[in-house]
Amino acid sequence: MAEFVLSEAEFNVLSDRDFMPIKQEVCRKLEGLLAELRGRLKGTLLENEGVWPESWLNGVGKISKGENYQSYAWRVLDFPATFDQQDWFTFRTVVLWGHPIGFHLILSGIWKDRLGQHLLHHRGALELDWYLSDQTSPWLWEYPHPDLIPLMEASQDQCQDMLARHAFLKLSHFQPLKRYAQLPKDGNRAWMDLEQILKAGLAL
């Protein structure tokens, strides 16, 4: 019985009639920002529509939501994205309550084979601060994290080692949560930072 007694902080949340309506409004606005980012990304892709797979250009761009990633609510946009068994390509935007906003490029299977080496070889052309994941899973979103390595600080040997050891390649860029209103602009800029390298890799 004692384990079910609420602490003062817990009771304050339970008794706060403003909390849930405010949270619902926050969620609505975040989903609107993700939808705006999706529109910007689609416009950017269409500028080079002959380069990208048709499935990207015609994709809906799924906005997902949940309430319990490590106890935190979250909202996610996957666009552009292809998930085909073990062949994944996704540019995933993650808004995780209380954490920096993350923009993540995740590749596996044929996408990792086709673009992984090329991306790492040409990483010097990137203008933003990207992190290379040495994590055990690509589906981890906290930042900072000890297994996120600043991409420009990783040696060629480290890059090759991580590429060989993991079934995925994940690059991540983060922006402070206080920049939430700039999410469409920041996300599109992050994609465009990768775009020229990805285009060249697909053309090989």
Order of alpha helices (4+ residues) and beta strands (2+ residues): alpha-alpha-alpha-beta-beta-beta-beta-alpha-beta-beta-alpha-beta-alpha
